[in-house]
Amino acid sequence: MRERIPRIIKWIYPQRIWEGPEDEKALYLTFDDGPVPGVTPWVLEQLKAYDAKASFFCIGENVEKHPEVFRQVIDAGHVVGNHTYNHLNGWKTPVEEYIQNTIKAREVIDQNLPQGKDIQDPLFRPPYGKIRNVQAKRLQKLGFRIVMWSIVSMDYDLRISPEKCLENVLKNAGPGSIIVFHDSHKAEKNLKQVLPQVLEHYKNAGYNFKALI
């Protein structure tokens, strides 16, 4: 998986969201694979310390297992999106199974939203970034907005040091960048060293941290 997405890829798939507006100093932090006890609450603490908002792409099964952590994300004012129910690889999954798995995740997410809250235009991020065009088109017809990214921190890669992970972000992120982190146990070691430094660096540089809308 590339740390930064080539512009040609963004040009080929313009219907997908790759970055935010470039005319203001804002970054869009995103967190995949949660909610996870111990990790997601820690992320929420870091974001609160910097008055930062972010977007969390949740696995339906994790929402079902840890509804109290999911509600902490909502209560803190962050945006939640869909990451399938079982973290499926779209390239290896039949179309109908992929769609139904995503719908199942949406149902779980909706059931755990506070009373009266509704997600009108749900965000969806394909696990691994792997989704076939036919799957994407089906989901878009169902009202999902497909969010990709500008930069992957690579925090989940156990072969990469925290220093390299930090470099992946600082070297590539700029106004409007959508950055991928993971609130998972697998990424925890790198995440806990890198996220505070990213928040500190860009806050000092005059950036705001916004959720996708």
Helices and strands as residue ranges (DSSP letters): H 7-12, E 26-32, H 40-49, E 55-58, H 60-65, H 67-75, E 79-82, G 90-92, H 95-111, E 123-124, G 127-129, H 133-141, E 145-146, E 151-152, H 162-172, E 178-182, H 188-204, E 208-209
